[in-house]
């Protein structure tokens, strides 16, 4: 079909709808069976059923699904032809595959090349701000605190691998992440904390408050020096070139604010 006539929908946890949007093709519908993997209840099932009903009414020509939705393939195929993207080590492979499926390979490849140049430029600038200071990514959910390691996710791979920022040694090198209850927060021995609260979970605010009452939090160099930074949706948007550029823009803003604060403190 002609590109401007193709009606594509997504079934995804991994922001496949953002992949399409960044290729100037807005999905006609989307479903997410794992909106909240920590809360599986009757309401979650009802929401997914509602999403499926909307998807049927949208009458897509094609559904692109990630591996998390493989159990629902038969249901999705009853709505439209469905392609499941297997999990790959590099999100770029999925992005290029989607570009191929919707006839926009050249556009996808161009975005990947532009991103590579931007990462190189941003890396040089960030090194002047952070040097060897340690940076830690933290997710706060409705039940626990999760410290992200250096691999197995596009966000730490961007920050530590491609931008060359220094991770704190808070996660064993063979683990992608460490999880613990708020009350059991270990010493957060890091110079900067980048914290994302799961936006769909109001209870994450309570978990964060409990964490802030622990010695592990209050003795953290990042906390003592005021280097705690809220981040928004970075774990969700890091799967596309557009999302990674947004992350780099916000990270540079954090770096500039930190540099300005440090200079003011030094003059005082």
Secondary structure, DSSP 8 states (H G I E B T S, - for coil): --GGG--EEEE-SS-HHHHHHHTT---SEEE-TTTTTT--SHHHHHHHHHHHHHHHHHT-SEEEEEGGGGGGHHHHHTTS-EEEE---SSHHHHHHHHHHHTT-HHHHHHHHHHHHHHHHHHHHHHHHHHTT-EEEEEEE-SS-EEEE-SSSSHHHIIIIIIS--EE-S-S-TT-SEEEE-GGG------SEEEEEE-TT-THHHHHHHHHTTSHHHHT-HHHHTT-EEE--SHHHHTTSHHHHHHHHHHHHHHHHHHHHHHHHHHH-
